Amino acid sequence: MNARNAASLAVAAALGCLANEAVAGGFAIGVQSGSATGNAVAGGAAVAEDASVIWSNPAGMMELKQSRQLTTAIHVFRPSFRFQNTGSTGAFAVGSDGGDGGDWAYVPNAFFTMPITDRLRVGLAINAPFGLTTNYDQGWQGQLVALKSQIQTLNLNPAIAYRVNNMLSVGAGVNVQMIRAKLSSFSGAAALGNVNLKADDVGYGYNLGAMVQPRDGTRFGVSYRSRIKYSLDGNVNFTGPAGAAFGSDVSADLTVPDSASFSVFHRLNRDWELMADATWTGWDRLQQLAVVRTTTSAGGAAGSTLTTIPFRWDNTWRFGVGANYNVHDRMKIRLGVAFDETPTNDGTRSPRLPDQDRTWLAAGLQYRVPRAGVLEIGYAHEFIRDATVNNALGASNLVGKFDNKANILSLQYSHPF
């Protein structure tokens, strides 16, 4: 393999699944609220217990008992992806299994609400909707496809809510979202070493919501979050002694999906609360990713297409049900279960995240601190189906399956003012 072909193939592999390393379907981060984690995020667009409702349904700000409130949370994610070779060929036939491709991630967020009038409230969400990390050992069988992948996002979401009447509230927000990608793989040539990609951009979107309360203790919620388009700019470089001549600036267009949620919350009696949720995500926006050089190097001229990577992702549904048991006025136990579809398929799935359908089992505990705020702890375990991969690179094929699972721990505190 000559140096130029090695460079092109390595970068194509490195970009093969941009942003595919999170603990939800596709590359979304599945939890944004510590209180929702214990219910497997069921009923998110209808449950309004703390300021994190700004993210799930801005209209829910009107249902908060404490209109001025600060909610902060830290989410600890530990996904696990272990490769088993089932017939790899060529350059993929040698090497280790890569170890555990999952890695720890710590994702904080914060939400604030305040009243303007009796019928109008505003809020701000600061969170990370997409991202996480995978990391395989140097020299593993799939190193031509993936070594380390890191995707980070930061979202600022100011929002407003208005009470139309005693039954109906509506809300809306704008989103300013930054995305940053760092991806690496082995080039296939010792003279080039590893190939590293860095790229980032800022995109803009909006979200809408409505909440209907036909009677006390029963709420229906619907929310919509728009897609966000990015024009990523960055560079590709190689770590080997001959790599400097092949590096260049690059650009790529990427769209993160829109989503819509339909939720219900019902207080059955003094002790029990029930909730359910269905969320649709428009992952079919990701059909392919074209990466273009924006400067000339030994790898190619400015304006040339470095590679076009197929995704061919499908739209997905997520379904969840949950229940809360009120032990007493200060303590609540949360339970939840959910099923989350993957947008990926056997033809284009990559080790950057060997995503598959997953089932959530969750539990949580709420405690109201006297003369202070509300503490939440939530835990969810994701049972993820084995994910097969069959990635071709030249005459070589990486063929195998991944044994997957994920754990989520959320800690949250909400304080009224």
N, C-alpha and C positions, 0 to 999 in steps of 0.2 A: 504494500500500500504506500503510495507516495505521500509526501507531506501535505500537499494541497487537498487530496481526497480525505486524508486522515482528519484534517482540520474541519472540513465541511461535514463529514459524518459525525465527528465528535460533537460539534455544536448542534447539529440536528438532534442527536440523542440527548444532549443536555437540556434542550428546550422541549423535549418530547411530551412532557406533561407539566407545563408551567402552572405553578400554584396548586399542586395536587397533594397537599399534606396536612389535612385537618381531620377532626373527629366528627364529621357529619358527611352527608352525601356530597360528592364533588369536593370542592375545596373551601366550603363554608365552615366557620366555627359554630358548632351547633347550639351553644348556650351563651346567653348574654346576661342573664339574670340569675343571681344566686338562689332566689326563692323559687324560680322556675325549674332549676336543676332537679330538685327533689320530686317534681311532678313529671319528669321527662319532657319538659317544655310543653306539656299538654295545656290547652286552653289559653295560650299566651295572649291572644287578641281580645279576650273577654275578662281575664283575671286582672284586677287592678289593686295590688296590695302595696306597692312601693313605687318609687320614681322610675324604676327600670321599665315601666309600662310605656315610657316615651319611645323606646325602641320597638316594642311589639305592637303597640297601637296608641298613637298620640292622643286620641280621643279619651283614653282611659285616665288621663290626668284629671278630668272632671270628677272621677269617682273616688279619688284618694281622700281619705278622712283627714289627713294632714296635708293641706294644700301647699305648704312650704316644706320641702323635704330634700335631704341629700342622701343618696344611696351610693355606696362604694362596694366593690367586690373584687376578689381575686379568684381566678379559675385556674386550676392546676390540671393539665392534660398529660396523660401517659398512654399514647398509642403504641402498639407492638405489631411489627410486620416481619415475619421470619420466612425466608425463602427456602423452598425445597426444589431442587433440580429434578426435572422429569424427562429430560431428553435434549438438553441444549447441545448445539453443534458449533463447530469452527472455533472462533475466538472466545465464545461463551462456554466452551466445554471444560475449561480449566479455571481453577481458582477456588476460593472458599465460598461459603454460603452467605457471606456478607455480614453475619451477626444480626442483631436486632436493628432493623431500619428505623424503628420508632425512636422518639426522643422526648424528653421532658419539655414542656412549654408552660410558661406562667403568663397569663393574660389578665391584666387589670382593666376595670372600666369604672365609670362614674356617671351619675345621673342627678340632675337637680331640677326641681319644679318650684314655681312660685305663682301666686295669684296676681292678676291685674285688676279684675273686678269679680263679683260673685259668679259671673257667667263666662269669664275668660281667664285662662291660665297659660303660662309659657314654661318651657323647659329646655334643657340641653342634655344631650347624650354624648359621651366620649367613649368610644369602644373600638373593638377590632373585629370586623365581621368575617374576614377571610384570613387564612394562613395557618401555619405551623411548620414543622420541620421533619425531614427524614435524613438519615445519615448512615451510609454503608461503609464497610471497611475497604481501604485501598487494596486492590488486588482481588476483589471478589469477582464472581463469574459475570456479573452484570455491570462492571465498572465502565464499560463503553456506553452504557445507557444512563447510569446515575451513580454519583458518589454522595454529595451533600446537596440538599435543596432547602432553601429557607425563603419563605414568603411572609412578609409582614404588611399589615394594613393599619391605618389609623383613620377613624371616621369621626367627624364633628357633625352633630345632628341637632340644630336648634329646631324647636317645634312649638306649635300653638294649638290650644284646644278651646272649643266654644260649646256651651250648653245651649242647644236649640230650644228644648223644653224639658219637662220632667222625665221624658222617656229617651230622648235622643241627644247624644253629644257627637261632635265631629272634630277631627284634628288633621293637621298637616305639618310637614317639616321639609327642610332642605338638607342635603348631605354633601359635605366636602370630604372626599376620601382619597387618601394617599396610599399607593401600593409600591412596594419595593421587593424585588426578586434577586436572589443570589443562588445560582445553580452551578454545579460542577460535575465533571465526569473525566474519565481518562481518554486521551485523544487517540490511543492505539499506536502511537509512535513515541518512542523514548525521547527523541529529539524535541518533540513538542510538549511532552508531559501532560499535565492535566489542563483541561479547558475550563475557564471560569467566565460566567456571564453575570453581569450586574446591570439592572435596568429599573427605572422607576417613572412614576407619573402621578398627577393629581387629576381626579375626575369628579363629576358633579351629578347628583340625582335628587330625587324627592321621595317622600312617603306620605300616604294618606290613610285615614282610618275613620271608622264610625263605630259607635257602641250604642246598643238599644237595650233598655231595661224595662220590659213590659210590666214587671211587678217586682216588688222588693225581694232581693235574693236571687233573681234570675237575670242574666245578662247574655246578650249575643254580640259578638264583635267580628268585624271584618277589617282587614288592613291590606295595603298594597305598598310594595317597595319597588321603585323603578330600577331598571338596569343602569349600569354606569359604564361608559365607554372610555377606554384608555388608549393613548398613543405613547407607548413605552419607548423611552430613549435610554441608551446605555452603551456598554462596550463589551467586547469579548477579548480575552487575553489567554495566553498559554504560558505554562510555568517552565517548560523545557528550554534548553540552551538555544534552540532555533526558533522558539515560539514568538519572539518579538515581532518578526516580520509578518506574521499571520494575524495578529490582532487588529481589530478595527472597531469603529463605532457601528451600532446597529439600532434598528427601530422595529417595532411590531405593534399591531393593533390588537387589543384584547377587550372583550366585553364581559363584565360580571353580570349574572342573571338577575332578572326581576323575579318577584315572588308575591304570592297572595295567600293570606291565611283566613280561615273561617273557624270561629271558636264559640264555645258555649260554656257558661259557668252557672251552676245551680246550687243553692244552699238547701240541702235536703231537709235538714232539721238543725237543732242547736249544735249537734255534735259533728255532723258530716257535711262536707262540701264536695261536689262532683264537677268534673270539667272534661272537655274533649276538644280535639283540634284536628284540622286537616290543612296542610300547607302544600301549595303547588309552587315549584321552582322551574323557571324557564331556561334550563341548561342547554336546550337545543341551539342557543346562540353560539355555542362553541362547536363549530364544525371543523375548523382548521385554523392554524396560526401560521401566517407568512412572516418570516424574518428577513429583513432587507439590510444590506450593508449601506451605511451612509458615508463611509470613507473608504478609499481604495487601499488595499494591502496585497501581499502575496497570495492571500486567500481568495481575492476577487475584487472587481471594480465597484466603486460607489454606484448604488442604484441596482445592483444585481441582487437577485433573491438568493439568500444563503440557503434557506430550506423552507419547505411548506410542510407543516406537521398536521396530520389528520387527528381530529378528536372524535367527531361523529357522535357527540353526546346526545342523550335524550332528556326530555322533561321528566321530572320526578314528582312523586307525592310522598308526604310524610304524614302518618296518622298517629295520634297519641290520645290516651285517656289517663286521667289522674283522679286522686281523691285526697282530701285532707280530713284528719280527725282532730277535733279540738279537745285536748286533754283537760284543759281548764283555760281560764281567761288569758294566761300568760304563755301557754305552750300549745303548739300545733305540730302534729306528725303528718308528713307528706309522703305520698306513694305515687308511682307513675310507671307506665309502660308505653313504648312507642315502636313503630316500624318505620324505617327510613330507607327509601330506595336509593340505589346508586345510579348516576347518569352514565357511568362508563360501560364498556362492552368488551367482550373477549378479544375483539380484533385490534383495538387500539390501546388497551390498558397498559400502563407503564409502572415500573417499580418506584417511580417518584411518589406515587401513592397507589398501591394496589387496592383500590376501593371496591367494595362490594356491599350488597344489601346488609343492613344491620338492625338488630333488635335491642332496644334500650330497656333496662330495668333500673328503677331509680327509687331513692328514699331520701327524706330530708327531715329536718327539725327546725322549727321556729321558736324563739324565746323572746318575750317582751321584757326588756330590762326595766325594773321600776324606776320611774322618774327619768328615763333616758329613751333609748331607741329600741330597735328590733334587730336581733341577731338571727342569721340564717346559716345553716350548714346543709349542703346537698351533695349527694353522691350518685353517680350513674355508672353502670357497667354496660358496655356495648358488646354484644355477641355478633361478630362480623363473619359472614360466610367466607370460606376460602376463595381467594381470587386468583384466577389463572392468568398468566402472561405468555405472549408469544411474539416477541419483538425481533424483527429482522434488521440486520445491519450488514449490508453487502451480502456475502454468501453465508453469514453466520446467523444463528437464531438462538435467542434466549427463551427457553421453554421451561416453565415450571409453575408452581403455585405458591401462594403466600398464606401462612397461618396467621390470622389477624385477630386482634382484640383491642379494646381501648377502655380506659378508666378516666373519670372526670370527678374532681372534687372542687366544690365551690364554697367560699366563705364570703358572707355579705353582712353589712351593717347599714341600717337606715336610721337617720336621725331627723326628727321634726324640729322646726324652728318657730 
